[in-house]
Amino acid sequence: MAIDTEASRRASFVPGSPAAPFAVERAEGAYLITPDGRRILDAAGGAIVVNIGHGRREVAEVAARALEQLTYVVPTFATEAKTRLVERLTERWLPEGMTSASFTSGGSESIEAALRLARLHHVCAGRPQRWKVIGRDLSYHGITLAALAVGGHAGRRKGYEPLLLDFPKAPSHYCLECSLGRTTPDCREQAADKLEEVIVREGPDTVAAFIAEPIVGGAGGALVPPDGYWPRVAEICRRYGVLLIADEVMCGFGRTGEKFAVNHWGVVPDIMVAGKGLAGGYAPIGGVYATDDVVAPIAERGEDLMFYTFTAHPAACAVADKALEIVEREDLVARVRTMGELLANRLSRLAGHPNVAQVRGLGLMQAVEIVRDRDTLERFPAEERITRRIVAAGLKKGVFFYPAGSGPAQDVIMLGPPFIITESDIDLLVNVLEESVEAAVSRRAGASPDK
Ligand SMILES: Cc1ncc(COP(=O)(O)O)c(C=O)c1O
């Protein structure tokens, strides 16, 4: 059947970027294949999701068997697929001390569950006055209303503000505009310690949790914190009895060269959320993970968290278990470190480009921030849609980049290729990115953004 991109756009609430009314018929490895046979390097793994690569037959076979064996049961029942996945996660993946796992259909639902879990924890522990969740200004935690409310993605919140609880925000570590300079080795004063100010200002007894992405994804574009940041944040949260929620939806499951990004700093959060890489795009599944201390007061009171209909869907769990087994068997987290270094190394030549403010990231989660003038950090006018132009130029040249950025980090191209990417793919990616930036900035005057 022919894929009608225009009809698909008209019929959808999510029309996508006019720069990319794009049909994809199938995919294999690190490549998407269009109906007319063009091969597009998936330099973003979709929405930074695909980790083991596209089109693995053994995963498809597991899905087929799982669907045949057990279509669906109410999530309170135990299933072999869920039991296996929980075992794999608690024994081999989650940070030490995280002993519970619950599954959802994706990131936003998982964030909602994490927020409810934090609240239920305090209620059951006899602290019902603790309800506020502190978020950060440059952040994205999902598109459902509570996730939007704790997040700080100005563009995605716009227009919905009356529906969003006004949760307090602490500043992110956006080092590019930090008063200490672009490459400050330690900006704890500027970022982590601000969290303490917010907790004190709000009244510690009213604060249930602090939520943050260990490495900021789409909202800021692979913002890696200075080394002292997360240990300091964990210490502050502990001191004030505030639960620490790490949103690893994008940066988790090996994406940054550790199983989870918090491992880079030896921090164990109270609650963690991670989705995209859990099944590497082979199933819509996310998860919420917690320590015994979080769950104990809830269990003691005989309470539990209401499930979603598709919580721990058996086939999704079976597929996630297989995807993680492949990451382990092929030692792909180690490969992320090697290929991540190679990518950073190749990207470094863009760092001197007059329109590149910064190249940043860790492992295979990297980003390039585009500005009009790298010395003054003047941004392009938003209506010039530079990011969209770069993505469109990349697609024409055979590479898909992920458009990102919000607030001051307005124009960001994110890179999050499958972990199986090769050295020659990386060369192609960087060459096409350089050409696409050049094409977008030099054609900006008078050109339509959608051409
Ligand atoms: C850090 C982070 N949290 C939460 C979400 C929301 O996940 P989903 O789109 O699966 O609902 C995303 C999605 O991009 C994300 O990057």
The ligand as an SDF file (V2000), in Angstrom:
LIG
                    3D

 16 16  0  0  0  0  0  0  0  0999 V2000
   13.4640   13.3090   29.5540 C   0  0  0  0  0  0  0  0  0  0  0  0
   12.0930   12.9490   29.0530 C   0  0  0  0  0  0  0  0  0  0  0  0
   11.1170   12.6900   29.9280 N   0  0  0  0  0  0  0  0  0  0  0  0
    9.8800   12.3460   29.5380 C   0  0  0  0  0  0  0  0  0  0  0  0
    9.5630   12.2590   28.2010 C   0  0  0  0  0  0  0  0  0  0  0  0
    8.1710   11.8770   27.7700 C   0  0  0  0  0  0  0  0  0  0  0  0
    8.1670   10.6110   27.2030 O   0  0  0  0  0  0  0  0  0  0  0  0
    7.0140   10.1650   26.1840 P   0  0  0  0  0  0  0  0  0  0  0  0
    7.1320   11.0190   24.9780 O   0  0  0  0  0  0  0  0  0  0  0  0
    7.3430    8.6960   25.9320 O   0  0  0  0  0  0  0  0  0  0  0  0
    5.7170   10.3120   26.8820 O   0  0  0  0  0  0  0  0  0  0  0  0
   10.5500   12.5130   27.2400 C   0  0  0  0  0  0  0  0  0  0  0  0
   10.2520   12.4490   25.8130 C   0  0  0  0  0  0  0  0  0  0  0  0
   10.9700   12.8910   24.9720 O   0  0  0  0  0  0  0  0  0  0  0  0
   11.8500   12.8700   27.6790 C   0  0  0  0  0  0  0  0  0  0  0  0
   12.8340   13.1280   26.8100 O   0  0  0  0  0  0  0  0  0  0  0  0
  1  2  1  0
  2  3  1  0
  2 15  2  0
  3  4  2  0
  4  5  1  0
  5  6  1  0
  5 12  2  0
  6  7  1  0
  7  8  1  0
  8  9  2  0
  8 10  1  0
  8 11  1  0
 12 13  1  0
 12 15  1  0
 13 14  2  0
 15 16  1  0
M  END
$$$$
